[in-house]
Protein backbone atom coordinates (compact mmCIF):
# COMPACT_ATOMS: atom_id res chain seq x y z
CA UNK A 1 0.00 0.00 0.00
CA UNK A 2 2.95 2.33 0.83
CA UNK A 3 4.55 1.70 -2.55
CA UNK A 4 1.26 2.43 -4.32
CA UNK A 5 0.91 5.72 -2.45
CA UNK A 6 4.49 6.62 -3.26
CA UNK A 7 3.92 5.88 -6.96
CA UNK A 8 0.76 7.98 -6.97
CA UNK A 9 2.50 10.92 -5.32
CA UNK A 10 5.33 10.63 -7.86
CA UNK A 11 2.74 10.65 -10.68
CA UNK A 12 1.12 13.74 -9.15
CA UNK A 13 4.49 15.55 -9.04
CA UNK A 14 5.04 14.76 -12.73
CA UNK A 15 1.63 16.23 -13.54
CA UNK A 16 2.45 19.38 -11.56
CA UNK A 17 -0.18 18.80 -8.84
CA UNK A 18 0.80 19.85 -5.33
CA UNK A 19 -0.91 17.95 -2.58
CA UNK A 20 -1.65 20.14 0.42
CA UNK A 21 -3.06 18.67 3.62
CA UNK A 22 -6.67 19.46 4.33
CA UNK A 23 -7.35 22.16 6.90
CA UNK A 24 -10.38 22.87 9.02
CA UNK A 25 -11.43 25.47 11.52
CA UNK A 26 -11.53 23.15 14.53
CA UNK A 27 -8.33 21.26 13.67
CA UNK A 28 -6.01 24.29 14.11
CA UNK A 29 -5.76 23.77 17.87
CA UNK A 30 -5.01 20.03 17.57
CA UNK A 31 -2.15 20.08 15.06
CA UNK A 32 0.32 18.98 17.69
CA UNK A 33 -1.62 15.78 18.45
CA UNK A 34 -1.81 14.72 14.81
CA UNK A 35 0.75 12.26 13.48
CA UNK A 36 2.62 12.54 10.20
CA UNK A 37 0.49 9.80 8.71
CA UNK A 38 -2.66 11.83 9.41
CA UNK A 39 -1.20 14.98 7.90
CA UNK A 40 -0.30 13.16 4.67
CA UNK A 41 -2.87 13.48 1.86
CA UNK A 42 -4.83 10.31 1.20
CA UNK A 43 -4.35 9.72 -2.54
CA UNK A 44 -5.31 6.08 -3.13
CA UNK A 45 -7.59 5.62 -0.15
CA UNK A 46 -11.19 6.73 0.23
CA UNK A 47 -11.97 9.96 -1.65
CA UNK A 48 -13.59 11.40 1.50
CA UNK A 49 -11.47 11.39 4.64
CA UNK A 50 -12.28 8.79 7.25
CA UNK A 51 -12.21 9.33 10.98
CA UNK A 52 -9.27 8.09 13.00
CA UNK A 53 -9.95 4.48 14.04
CA UNK A 54 -7.24 4.19 16.66
CA UNK A 55 -8.55 3.39 20.13
CA UNK A 56 -7.49 5.83 22.83
CA UNK A 57 -7.12 5.04 26.51
CA UNK A 58 -8.78 8.26 27.71
CA UNK A 59 -12.32 9.42 27.09
CA UNK A 60 -11.08 12.92 26.35
CA UNK A 61 -8.97 11.64 23.46
CA UNK A 62 -12.05 9.92 21.98
CA UNK A 63 -13.98 13.17 22.19
CA UNK A 64 -11.15 15.04 20.51
CA UNK A 65 -11.05 12.43 17.73
CA UNK A 66 -14.78 12.84 17.17
CA UNK A 67 -14.40 16.60 17.07
CA UNK A 68 -11.61 16.30 14.51
CA UNK A 69 -13.59 13.82 12.41
CA UNK A 70 -16.60 16.07 11.90
CA UNK A 71 -14.81 18.89 10.07
CA UNK A 72 -12.88 16.35 7.94
CA UNK A 73 -16.17 14.90 6.62
CA UNK A 74 -17.22 18.29 5.31
CA UNK A 75 -13.76 19.33 4.09
CA UNK A 76 -13.33 20.01 0.40
CA UNK A 77 -11.44 17.35 -1.59
CA UNK A 78 -7.93 18.15 -2.77
CA UNK A 79 -6.73 18.14 -6.39
CA UNK A 80 -6.11 14.39 -6.64
CA UNK A 81 -9.46 13.54 -5.06
CA UNK A 82 -11.21 15.88 -7.49
CA UNK A 83 -9.44 14.13 -10.35
CA UNK A 84 -10.53 10.74 -9.02
CA UNK A 85 -14.14 11.91 -8.76
CA UNK A 86 -14.04 13.25 -12.32
CA UNK A 87 -12.62 9.99 -13.68
CA UNK A 88 -15.19 7.96 -11.71
CA UNK A 89 -18.04 9.44 -13.75
CA UNK A 90 -17.29 7.26 -16.78
CA UNK A 91 -17.48 4.10 -14.65
CA UNK A 92 -20.96 4.87 -13.30
CA UNK A 93 -23.93 2.70 -14.21
CA UNK A 94 -27.36 4.17 -14.86
CA UNK A 95 -28.34 6.88 -12.41
CA UNK A 96 -25.81 6.02 -9.70
CA UNK A 97 -23.76 8.81 -8.27
CA UNK A 98 -20.36 9.09 -6.64
CA UNK A 99 -19.84 9.92 -3.01
CA UNK A 100 -19.69 13.62 -3.73
CA UNK A 101 -23.39 13.77 -4.62
CA UNK A 102 -24.67 10.64 -2.87
CA UNK A 103 -27.15 12.69 -0.83
CA UNK A 104 -29.44 13.16 -3.84
CA UNK A 105 -32.71 11.26 -3.70
CA UNK A 106 -33.38 8.43 -6.09
CA UNK A 107 -36.12 9.06 -8.66
CA UNK A 108 -38.03 5.98 -7.61
CA UNK A 109 -39.23 5.78 -4.01
CA UNK A 110 -39.41 2.32 -2.43
CA UNK A 111 -41.96 1.68 0.29
CA UNK A 112 -40.38 -1.50 1.65
CA UNK A 113 -37.60 -0.76 4.12
CA UNK A 114 -35.88 -4.04 3.39
CA UNK A 115 -35.84 -3.38 -0.35
CA UNK A 116 -34.71 0.21 0.23
CA UNK A 117 -31.75 -0.94 2.34
CA UNK A 118 -30.75 -3.43 -0.36
CA UNK A 119 -30.94 -0.74 -3.04
CA UNK A 120 -28.82 1.62 -0.94
CA UNK A 121 -26.26 -1.11 -0.34
CA UNK A 122 -26.09 -1.85 -4.07
CA UNK A 123 -25.68 1.85 -4.91
CA UNK A 124 -22.93 2.16 -2.31
CA UNK A 125 -21.15 -0.87 -3.77
CA UNK A 126 -21.33 0.58 -7.29
CA UNK A 127 -19.97 3.92 -6.09
CA UNK A 128 -17.04 2.24 -4.37
CA UNK A 129 -16.35 0.16 -7.47
CA UNK A 130 -16.34 3.28 -9.67
CA UNK A 131 -13.94 5.05 -7.32
CA UNK A 132 -11.68 2.00 -7.15
CA UNK A 133 -11.57 1.82 -10.94
CA UNK A 134 -10.73 5.53 -11.13
CA UNK A 135 -7.93 5.15 -8.56
CA UNK A 136 -6.46 2.16 -10.41
CA UNK A 137 -6.53 4.16 -13.63
CA UNK A 138 -4.13 6.67 -12.07
CA UNK A 139 -1.55 3.89 -11.73
CA UNK A 140 -1.63 3.11 -15.48
CA UNK A 141 1.68 4.56 -16.58
CA UNK A 142 1.59 3.30 -20.18
CA UNK A 143 0.65 5.93 -22.73
CA UNK A 144 0.01 5.65 -26.47
CA UNK A 145 2.76 7.35 -28.46
CA UNK A 146 2.72 8.42 -32.11
CA UNK A 147 5.27 9.40 -34.68
CA UNK A 148 6.03 13.10 -34.63
CA UNK A 149 7.65 14.89 -37.55
CA UNK A 150 9.91 17.92 -37.20
CA UNK A 151 10.27 20.69 -39.72
CA UNK A 152 9.83 19.49 -43.30
CA UNK A 153 9.61 15.81 -42.33
CA UNK A 154 6.51 13.76 -43.09
CA UNK A 155 5.54 10.69 -41.10
CA UNK A 156 4.27 8.80 -44.17
CA UNK A 157 7.79 8.95 -45.68
CA UNK A 158 9.34 7.08 -42.74
CA UNK A 159 9.97 3.47 -43.75
CA UNK A 160 10.24 0.44 -41.52
CA UNK A 161 13.99 0.21 -42.18
CA UNK A 162 14.42 3.72 -40.81
CA UNK A 163 12.14 3.00 -37.86
CA UNK A 164 13.69 -0.34 -36.78
CA UNK A 165 17.04 1.02 -35.43
CA UNK A 166 15.16 3.43 -33.16
CA UNK A 167 13.00 0.71 -31.56
CA UNK A 168 13.76 -1.53 -28.64
CA UNK A 169 14.77 -5.12 -29.28
CA UNK A 170 11.35 -6.67 -28.62
CA UNK A 171 9.56 -4.15 -30.86
CA UNK A 172 12.11 -4.46 -33.66
CA UNK A 173 11.51 -8.23 -33.87
CA UNK A 174 7.85 -7.57 -34.69
CA UNK A 175 8.84 -6.40 -38.17
CA UNK A 176 9.10 -9.59 -40.25
CA UNK A 177 8.17 -11.14 -43.61
CA UNK A 178 7.01 -14.73 -44.12
CA UNK A 179 7.68 -15.77 -47.71
CA UNK A 180 4.87 -18.14 -48.78
CA UNK A 181 4.54 -17.59 -52.53
CA UNK A 182 3.00 -20.98 -53.42
CA UNK A 183 -0.40 -20.90 -51.70
CA UNK A 184 -1.30 -17.20 -51.55
CA UNK A 185 -2.95 -14.74 -51.35
CA UNK A 186 -3.45 -15.08 -47.59
CA UNK A 187 -6.28 -13.99 -45.32
CA UNK A 188 -5.40 -13.57 -41.66
CA UNK A 189 -6.86 -12.82 -38.24
CA UNK A 190 -5.44 -12.28 -34.76
CA UNK A 191 -6.99 -13.69 -31.60
CA UNK A 192 -8.83 -11.43 -29.15
CA UNK A 193 -5.77 -11.02 -26.91
CA UNK A 194 -3.44 -10.47 -29.89
CA UNK A 195 -1.22 -13.43 -29.09
CA UNK A 196 -2.06 -15.95 -31.81
CA UNK A 197 -2.22 -15.57 -35.59
CA UNK A 198 -4.42 -17.57 -37.98
CA UNK A 199 -3.43 -17.82 -41.65
CA UNK A 200 -5.48 -19.12 -44.57
CA UNK A 201 -4.05 -19.40 -48.07
CA UNK A 202 -6.36 -19.19 -51.04
CA UNK A 203 -5.09 -22.53 -52.35
CA UNK A 204 -5.76 -24.47 -49.15
CA UNK A 205 -2.88 -23.77 -46.76
CA UNK A 206 -3.87 -23.27 -43.08
CA UNK A 207 -1.59 -22.47 -40.14
CA UNK A 208 -1.77 -21.14 -36.59
CA UNK A 209 1.15 -19.68 -34.68
CA UNK A 210 2.22 -17.70 -31.65
CA UNK A 211 3.68 -14.88 -33.69
CA UNK A 212 5.42 -13.17 -30.75
CA UNK A 213 7.56 -16.21 -29.95
CA UNK A 214 7.59 -17.60 -33.49
CA UNK A 215 6.13 -20.92 -32.29
CA UNK A 216 4.01 -22.85 -34.81
CA UNK A 217 0.72 -24.23 -33.50
CA UNK A 218 -0.54 -26.38 -36.36
CA UNK A 219 -0.19 -26.52 -40.13
CA UNK A 220 -2.26 -28.42 -42.69
CA UNK A 221 -3.35 -28.36 -46.30
CA UNK A 222 -7.04 -28.98 -47.03
CA UNK A 223 -6.53 -29.27 -50.84
CA UNK A 224 -9.49 -26.99 -51.39
CA UNK A 225 -10.18 -23.31 -51.90
CA UNK A 226 -10.07 -21.28 -48.67
CA UNK A 227 -11.90 -17.94 -48.83
CA UNK A 228 -11.83 -16.77 -45.18
CA UNK A 229 -10.68 -17.80 -41.70
CA UNK A 230 -12.00 -16.85 -38.28
CA UNK A 231 -11.08 -17.55 -34.65
CA UNK A 232 -13.89 -18.73 -32.39
CA UNK A 233 -14.17 -17.92 -28.66
CA UNK A 234 -10.43 -18.57 -28.10
CA UNK A 235 -7.38 -19.98 -29.86
CA UNK A 236 -8.42 -23.62 -29.32
CA UNK A 237 -10.94 -23.61 -32.21
CA UNK A 238 -11.09 -21.82 -35.55
CA UNK A 239 -13.48 -21.85 -38.52
CA UNK A 240 -12.54 -21.95 -42.21
CA UNK A 241 -14.75 -20.97 -45.15
CA UNK A 242 -13.85 -23.57 -47.75
CA UNK A 243 -15.20 -24.23 -51.22
CA UNK A 244 -18.53 -25.88 -50.32
CA UNK A 245 -19.03 -25.60 -46.55
CA UNK A 246 -17.64 -24.18 -43.31
CA UNK A 247 -15.29 -26.45 -41.36
CA UNK A 248 -14.19 -26.14 -37.73
CA UNK A 249 -10.71 -27.29 -36.63
CA UNK A 250 -9.07 -27.51 -33.22
CA UNK A 251 -5.64 -26.27 -32.13
CA UNK A 252 -3.95 -29.45 -33.40
CA UNK A 253 -5.42 -29.15 -36.90
CA UNK A 254 -7.95 -31.98 -36.55
CA UNK A 255 -11.33 -31.49 -38.21
CA UNK A 256 -14.08 -31.19 -35.58
CA UNK A 257 -17.25 -30.27 -37.50
CA UNK A 258 -18.57 -29.66 -40.97
CA UNK A 259 -21.36 -27.07 -41.03
CA UNK A 260 -23.39 -27.97 -44.11
CA UNK A 261 -25.95 -25.21 -43.62
CA UNK A 262 -23.31 -22.72 -44.74
CA UNK A 263 -23.23 -23.27 -48.51
CA UNK A 264 -20.32 -21.85 -50.54
CA UNK A 265 -19.25 -19.37 -47.83
CA UNK A 266 -17.11 -16.36 -48.66
CA UNK A 267 -16.92 -14.39 -45.37
CA UNK A 268 -17.11 -15.34 -41.69
CA UNK A 269 -17.73 -13.49 -38.43
CA UNK A 270 -17.96 -14.57 -34.80
CA UNK A 271 -20.08 -13.08 -32.01
CA UNK A 272 -18.06 -13.81 -28.81
CA UNK A 273 -20.73 -12.95 -26.21
CA UNK A 274 -23.43 -15.01 -27.96
CA UNK A 275 -21.24 -17.87 -29.28
CA UNK A 276 -22.70 -17.46 -32.77
CA UNK A 277 -20.89 -18.02 -36.06
CA UNK A 278 -22.20 -15.85 -38.90
CA UNK A 279 -21.45 -16.44 -42.59
CA UNK A 280 -22.48 -15.30 -46.03
CA UNK A 281 -21.60 -16.65 -49.42
CA UNK A 282 -22.38 -17.17 -53.07
CA UNK A 283 -26.00 -18.09 -52.36
CA UNK A 284 -26.60 -14.67 -50.75
CA UNK A 285 -27.81 -16.14 -47.45
CA UNK A 286 -26.82 -14.88 -44.00
CA UNK A 287 -26.65 -17.82 -41.60
CA UNK A 288 -26.24 -17.71 -37.80
CA UNK A 289 -25.22 -20.94 -36.05
CA UNK A 290 -24.76 -21.58 -32.34
CA UNK A 291 -21.42 -23.36 -31.85
CA UNK A 292 -22.34 -24.56 -28.34
CA UNK A 293 -25.60 -26.33 -29.26
CA UNK A 294 -25.01 -26.79 -32.98
CA UNK A 295 -28.38 -25.46 -34.17
CA UNK A 296 -29.06 -22.77 -36.74
CA UNK A 297 -30.41 -19.72 -34.93
CA UNK A 298 -31.24 -17.60 -37.97
CA UNK A 299 -31.18 -17.84 -41.76
CA UNK A 300 -31.96 -14.81 -43.93
CA UNK A 301 -32.08 -14.05 -47.65
CA UNK A 302 -31.33 -10.38 -48.41
CA UNK A 303 -32.04 -10.92 -52.11
CA UNK A 304 -29.06 -8.94 -53.47
CA UNK A 305 -27.09 -11.80 -54.99
CA UNK A 306 -23.72 -13.20 -53.86
CA UNK A 307 -22.06 -11.49 -50.89
CA UNK A 308 -18.34 -11.22 -50.14
CA UNK A 309 -18.18 -8.77 -47.20
CA UNK A 310 -19.27 -9.44 -43.60
CA UNK A 311 -18.18 -7.74 -40.38
CA UNK A 312 -19.50 -7.89 -36.80
CA UNK A 313 -20.15 -4.74 -34.81
CA UNK A 314 -18.32 -5.32 -31.49
CA UNK A 315 -20.59 -2.87 -29.64
CA UNK A 316 -24.03 -4.40 -30.25
CA UNK A 317 -23.15 -7.71 -32.04
CA UNK A 318 -25.14 -6.69 -35.16
CA UNK A 319 -23.80 -8.23 -38.38
CA UNK A 320 -23.07 -5.83 -41.27
CA UNK A 321 -23.23 -7.41 -44.73
CA UNK A 322 -22.01 -5.70 -47.91
CA UNK A 323 -23.71 -6.47 -51.23
CA UNK A 324 -22.91 -6.19 -54.90
CA UNK A 325 -25.17 -3.19 -55.46
CA UNK A 326 -23.29 -1.03 -52.94
CA UNK A 327 -25.80 -1.57 -50.11
CA UNK A 328 -24.95 -2.46 -46.51
CA UNK A 329 -27.61 -4.30 -44.51
CA UNK A 330 -27.64 -4.85 -40.75
CA UNK A 331 -28.90 -8.19 -39.45
CA UNK A 332 -29.88 -9.79 -36.14
CA UNK A 333 -30.52 -13.56 -35.81
CA UNK A 334 -34.15 -13.31 -34.67
CA UNK A 335 -35.25 -10.53 -37.05
CA UNK A 336 -36.55 -11.67 -40.45
CA UNK A 337 -35.98 -8.25 -42.02
CA UNK A 338 -32.79 -6.18 -41.88
CA UNK A 339 -32.51 -3.73 -39.02
CA UNK A 340 -31.30 -1.03 -41.41
CA UNK A 341 -30.28 -0.55 -45.04
CA UNK A 342 -27.63 1.89 -46.16
CA UNK A 343 -26.59 2.74 -49.73
CA UNK A 344 -22.85 3.34 -49.44
CA UNK A 345 -21.38 3.07 -52.96
CA UNK A 346 -22.48 3.09 -56.58
CA UNK A 347 -20.72 -0.20 -57.23
CA UNK A 348 -20.03 -3.51 -55.48
CA UNK A 349 -18.72 -3.30 -51.93
CA UNK A 350 -15.13 -4.53 -51.49
CA UNK A 351 -14.34 -4.19 -47.78
CA UNK A 352 -15.73 -2.96 -44.49
CA UNK A 353 -14.43 -2.15 -40.99
CA UNK A 354 -16.11 -1.08 -37.71
CA UNK A 355 -14.39 0.47 -34.71
CA UNK A 356 -14.68 -1.14 -31.30
CA UNK A 357 -17.04 1.53 -29.94
CA UNK A 358 -19.56 0.76 -32.71
CA UNK A 359 -19.76 4.45 -33.71
CA UNK A 360 -17.90 4.55 -37.02
CA UNK A 361 -17.99 2.28 -40.05
CA UNK A 362 -15.58 2.45 -42.99
CA UNK A 363 -16.48 1.01 -46.40
CA UNK A 364 -14.73 0.73 -49.76
CA UNK A 365 -16.13 -0.03 -53.19
CA UNK A 366 -15.09 -0.55 -56.78
CA UNK A 367 -15.52 3.18 -57.35
CA UNK A 368 -12.17 3.73 -55.58
CA UNK A 369 -13.70 5.50 -52.58
CA UNK A 370 -13.16 4.86 -48.87
CA UNK A 371 -16.07 6.35 -46.92
CA UNK A 372 -16.54 6.81 -43.19
CA UNK A 373 -20.09 6.54 -41.79
CA UNK A 374 -21.69 7.34 -38.46
CA UNK A 375 -23.58 4.19 -37.44
CA UNK A 376 -25.74 6.12 -34.96
CA UNK A 377 -27.24 8.42 -37.60
CA UNK A 378 -26.35 6.44 -40.78
CA UNK A 379 -24.80 9.49 -42.38
CA UNK A 380 -21.59 9.88 -44.34
CA UNK A 381 -18.86 11.80 -42.50
CA UNK A 382 -15.75 11.70 -44.70
CA UNK A 383 -14.65 10.44 -48.09
CA UNK A 384 -11.15 9.33 -49.13
CA UNK A 385 -9.89 8.26 -52.52
CA UNK A 386 -7.35 5.58 -53.37
CA UNK A 387 -5.62 4.93 -56.68
CA UNK A 388 -7.12 1.44 -56.75
CA UNK A 389 -10.15 -0.03 -54.97
CA UNK A 390 -9.26 -1.00 -51.41
CA UNK A 391 -9.44 -4.78 -50.97
CA UNK A 392 -9.35 -4.75 -47.16
CA UNK A 393 -9.98 -2.29 -44.31
CA UNK A 394 -9.37 -2.36 -40.57
CA UNK A 395 -9.63 0.07 -37.64
CA UNK A 396 -7.26 -0.14 -34.68
CA UNK A 397 -8.17 0.20 -31.01
CA UNK A 398 -6.92 3.80 -31.01
CA UNK A 399 -8.88 4.80 -34.13
CA UNK A 400 -6.29 4.37 -36.91
CA UNK A 401 -7.74 3.38 -40.30
CA UNK A 402 -5.74 1.03 -42.55
CA UNK A 403 -6.56 0.32 -46.20
CA UNK A 404 -4.89 -2.19 -48.52
CA UNK A 405 -5.08 -1.27 -52.21
CA UNK A 406 -2.90 -2.93 -54.83
CA UNK A 407 0.64 -3.35 -53.38
CA UNK A 408 0.18 -0.42 -50.96
CA UNK A 409 -0.94 -0.06 -47.36
CA UNK A 410 -2.19 3.38 -46.28
CA UNK A 411 -2.83 4.27 -42.65
CA UNK A 412 -4.72 7.40 -41.61
CA UNK A 413 -4.59 8.90 -38.13
CA UNK A 414 -7.72 10.58 -36.69
CA UNK A 415 -9.49 9.81 -39.96
CA UNK A 416 -12.78 8.87 -38.31
CA UNK A 417 -13.66 11.98 -36.35
CA UNK A 418 -12.06 14.52 -38.70
CA UNK A 419 -11.08 14.82 -42.35
CA UNK A 420 -7.32 14.39 -42.87
CA UNK A 421 -5.43 15.26 -46.03
CA UNK A 422 -2.35 13.05 -45.71
CA UNK A 423 -1.84 9.50 -44.47
CA UNK A 424 -0.08 8.77 -41.22
CA UNK A 425 2.07 5.90 -42.54
CA UNK A 426 2.42 3.97 -45.79
CA UNK A 427 3.96 0.66 -46.80
CA UNK A 428 4.81 -0.77 -50.21
CA UNK A 429 5.07 -4.50 -51.01
CA UNK A 430 6.74 -4.61 -54.45
CA UNK A 431 5.46 -7.21 -56.88
CA UNK A 432 2.60 -8.38 -54.65
CA UNK A 433 -1.13 -7.80 -54.30
CA UNK A 434 -2.51 -7.29 -50.80
CA UNK A 435 -5.60 -9.23 -49.74
CA UNK A 436 -6.12 -8.43 -46.03
CA UNK A 437 -4.92 -6.09 -43.27
CA UNK A 438 -5.43 -6.59 -39.53
CA UNK A 439 -4.28 -4.61 -36.49
CA UNK A 440 -2.94 -6.57 -33.52
CA UNK A 441 -4.99 -5.95 -30.36
CA UNK A 442 -3.04 -4.33 -27.51
CA UNK A 443 0.05 -3.82 -29.66
CA UNK A 444 1.38 -1.26 -32.14
CA UNK A 445 1.60 -3.77 -34.99
CA UNK A 446 -0.23 -4.16 -38.30
CA UNK A 447 -0.23 -7.48 -40.15
CA UNK A 448 -1.10 -7.79 -43.82
CA UNK A 449 -1.45 -10.80 -46.08
CA UNK A 450 -0.55 -10.71 -49.75
CA UNK A 451 0.16 -12.99 -52.68
CA UNK A 452 3.76 -13.65 -51.53
CA UNK A 453 2.96 -14.50 -47.91
CA UNK A 454 2.41 -12.57 -44.69
CA UNK A 455 4.21 -9.47 -43.38
CA UNK A 456 4.12 -7.31 -40.28
CA UNK A 457 4.94 -3.66 -39.61
CA UNK A 458 5.13 -1.43 -36.54
CA UNK A 459 2.57 1.39 -36.32
CA UNK A 460 3.22 3.58 -33.24
CA UNK A 461 0.03 4.47 -31.38
CA UNK A 462 -2.20 1.81 -32.96
CA UNK A 463 -2.97 -0.47 -30.01
CA UNK A 464 -4.38 0.08 -26.55
CA UNK A 465 -1.40 0.26 -24.14
CA UNK A 466 -3.29 -0.86 -21.01
CA UNK A 467 -5.25 -4.11 -21.27
CA UNK A 468 -7.90 -5.52 -18.95
CA UNK A 469 -6.98 -9.05 -17.90
CA UNK A 470 -10.65 -9.90 -17.32
CA UNK A 471 -11.47 -9.09 -20.96
CA UNK A 472 -8.38 -10.22 -22.87
CA UNK A 473 -5.09 -11.26 -21.29
CA UNK A 474 -2.13 -11.54 -23.69
CA UNK A 475 -0.13 -13.39 -21.02
CA UNK A 476 -2.75 -15.89 -19.89
CA UNK A 477 -1.78 -19.44 -18.98
CA UNK A 478 -3.56 -22.65 -19.92
CA UNK A 479 -5.38 -22.74 -16.58
CA UNK A 480 -6.54 -19.15 -16.98
CA UNK A 481 -7.76 -19.87 -20.49
CA UNK A 482 -9.84 -22.81 -19.25
CA UNK A 483 -11.38 -20.75 -16.44
CA UNK A 484 -12.14 -17.91 -18.86
CA UNK A 485 -13.87 -20.33 -21.22
CA UNK A 486 -16.13 -21.60 -18.44
CA UNK A 487 -17.03 -18.05 -17.40
CA UNK A 488 -17.81 -17.11 -21.00
CA UNK A 489 -20.19 -20.05 -21.30
CA UNK A 490 -21.92 -19.12 -18.05
CA UNK A 491 -22.29 -15.50 -19.24
CA UNK A 492 -23.52 -16.47 -22.70
CA UNK A 493 -26.26 -14.15 -24.03
CA UNK A 494 -29.39 -15.19 -25.90
CA UNK A 495 -29.70 -14.32 -29.61
CA UNK A 496 -32.84 -12.29 -28.85
CA UNK A 497 -30.72 -9.68 -27.06
CA UNK A 498 -29.06 -8.54 -30.31
CA UNK A 499 -30.46 -5.19 -31.45
CA UNK A 500 -29.26 -1.77 -32.56
CA UNK A 501 -29.47 -0.25 -29.07
CA UNK A 502 -27.85 -2.71 -26.64
CA UNK A 503 -28.66 -0.49 -23.64
CA UNK A 504 -32.42 -0.90 -24.11
CA UNK A 505 -32.57 -4.24 -22.28
CA UNK A 506 -32.55 -3.76 -18.54
CA UNK A 507 -33.67 -0.15 -18.68
CA UNK A 508 -36.24 0.67 -15.99
CA UNK A 509 -39.15 3.09 -16.19
CA UNK A 510 -38.93 5.42 -13.15
CA UNK A 511 -42.64 6.32 -13.35
CA UNK A 512 -45.10 4.85 -10.87
CA UNK A 513 -48.07 2.72 -11.93
CA UNK A 514 -50.52 5.59 -11.35
CA UNK A 515 -48.46 7.88 -13.58
CA UNK A 516 -48.27 5.23 -16.31
CA UNK A 517 -52.05 4.65 -16.17
CA UNK A 518 -52.71 8.39 -16.33
CA UNK A 519 -50.40 8.77 -19.35
CA UNK A 520 -52.06 5.84 -21.11
CA UNK A 521 -55.55 7.28 -20.45
CA UNK A 522 -54.52 10.67 -21.83
CA UNK A 523 -53.13 9.03 -24.97
CA UNK A 524 -56.38 7.12 -25.52
CA UNK A 525 -58.43 10.30 -25.08
CA UNK A 526 -56.30 12.27 -27.53
CA UNK A 527 -56.49 9.45 -30.07
CA UNK A 528 -60.31 9.26 -29.73
CA UNK A 529 -60.62 13.01 -30.16
CA UNK A 530 -58.49 12.93 -33.31
CA UNK A 531 -60.48 10.03 -34.79
CA UNK A 532 -63.78 11.73 -33.93
CA UNK A 533 -62.65 14.94 -35.64
CA UNK A 534 -61.74 12.90 -38.71
CA UNK A 535 -65.28 11.42 -38.84
CA UNK A 536 -64.45 7.85 -37.91
CA UNK A 537 -66.98 7.65 -35.08
CA UNK A 538 -70.78 8.36 -35.24
CA UNK A 539 -72.29 9.20 -31.87
CA UNK A 540 -75.92 8.39 -32.95
CA UNK A 541 -75.04 5.01 -34.40
CA UNK A 542 -76.22 2.11 -32.28
CA UNK A 543 -75.01 -1.35 -33.18
CA UNK A 544 -77.36 -4.19 -32.32
CA UNK A 545 -75.02 -7.10 -31.90
CA UNK A 546 -76.55 -10.53 -31.46
CA UNK A 547 -74.59 -13.06 -29.54
CA UNK A 548 -73.16 -15.86 -31.64
CA UNK A 549 -74.27 -14.56 -35.07
CA UNK A 550 -70.72 -14.13 -36.34
CA UNK A 551 -68.80 -16.77 -34.47
CA UNK A 552 -66.23 -18.99 -36.12
CA UNK A 553 -68.55 -22.00 -36.16
CA UNK A 554 -71.40 -19.98 -37.70
CA UNK A 555 -69.16 -18.58 -40.44
CA UNK A 556 -67.87 -22.07 -41.24
CA UNK A 557 -71.44 -23.45 -41.39
CA UNK A 558 -72.60 -20.66 -43.73
CA UNK A 559 -69.61 -21.15 -45.98
CA UNK A 560 -70.18 -24.88 -46.10
CA UNK A 561 -73.90 -24.46 -46.74
CA UNK A 562 -73.26 -22.12 -49.66
CA UNK A 563 -71.28 -24.86 -51.41
CA UNK A 564 -74.08 -27.50 -51.13
CA UNK A 565 -76.99 -27.57 -53.63
CA UNK A 566 -80.03 -29.83 -52.96
CA UNK A 567 -83.72 -29.97 -54.08
CA UNK A 568 -85.00 -27.78 -51.25
CA UNK A 569 -82.41 -25.14 -51.97
CA UNK A 570 -83.33 -25.14 -55.68
CA UNK A 571 -87.04 -24.71 -54.85
CA UNK A 572 -86.27 -21.81 -52.53
CA UNK A 573 -84.14 -20.16 -55.21
CA UNK A 574 -86.96 -20.53 -57.82
CA UNK A 575 -89.52 -19.11 -55.39
CA UNK A 576 -87.33 -16.10 -54.58
CA UNK A 577 -86.74 -15.51 -58.29
CA UNK A 578 -90.47 -15.62 -59.01
CA UNK A 579 -91.28 -13.19 -56.20
CA UNK A 580 -88.62 -10.78 -57.44
CA UNK A 581 -90.06 -10.85 -60.99
CA UNK A 582 -93.60 -10.23 -59.70
CA UNK A 583 -92.44 -7.34 -57.56
CA UNK A 584 -90.65 -5.80 -60.52
CA UNK A 585 -93.79 -6.20 -62.67
CA UNK A 586 -95.95 -4.47 -60.07
CA UNK A 587 -93.54 -1.62 -59.76
CA UNK A 588 -93.42 -1.02 -63.53
CA UNK A 589 -95.53 2.03 -64.58
CA UNK A 590 -98.30 1.18 -67.12
CA UNK A 591 -98.34 3.44 -70.21
CA UNK A 592 -101.66 4.99 -71.38
CA UNK A 593 -101.72 2.85 -74.52
CA UNK A 594 -101.93 -0.33 -72.47
CA UNK A 595 -104.72 0.85 -70.13
CA UNK A 596 -107.61 0.81 -72.66
CA UNK A 597 -111.24 1.37 -71.67
CA UNK A 598 -110.89 -0.40 -68.32
CA UNK A 599 -107.57 1.24 -67.42
CA UNK A 600 -109.01 2.98 -64.43
CA UNK A 601 -110.05 -0.31 -62.76
CA UNK A 602 -106.64 -1.90 -63.69
CA UNK A 603 -104.74 0.88 -61.91
CA UNK A 604 -106.88 0.61 -58.79
CA UNK A 605 -106.31 -3.16 -58.66
CA UNK A 606 -102.55 -2.77 -58.85
CA UNK A 607 -102.62 -0.22 -56.06
CA UNK A 608 -104.55 -2.63 -53.88
CA UNK A 609 -101.94 -5.35 -54.46
CA UNK A 610 -99.20 -3.05 -53.36
ZIJO-V100768 format. One line per field, one symbol per residue. phi: phi as a letter, one per 40 degrees, with the letter a starting at -180 (. if undefined). Layout:
phi=???
This chain:
phi=.ccccccccccccccgbccbccbacccccbcccccccccccccbcccccccccccccbccccccccccccccccccccccccccccccccccbgccbcccbccccccbcbccccccccccccccccccccccccccccccccbcbbcbcbgccbccccccccccccbccccccccabbcbccbccbbaaccccgcbbbbbccchcbabaccccgcccaaabcfacbbabacccaccbabbcccbbcbbbcccgccbabcccccfcbababbccbfbbbaaaccgcbbbbcccbgcccaabbcgbgcbbbabbcccbgccbbcbccgcbbbbbccbcbccabacbbcbdcbaaabcccgcbbbbbbccgbbbbbcccbfbcbbabbbcbcccababcccgcbbbbbgcbbbbbbfcccbcbcbccababbcgbbcbabacccfacbbbabacbhbbabcbcgccccbbbcccabcbcccccccccccccccccccccccacbccccgcbccccccccccccccccccccccccccgcbbcccbcccbcgcbcccccccccccccbbbcccccccccccccccccccccccccccccgcbcccccccccccc
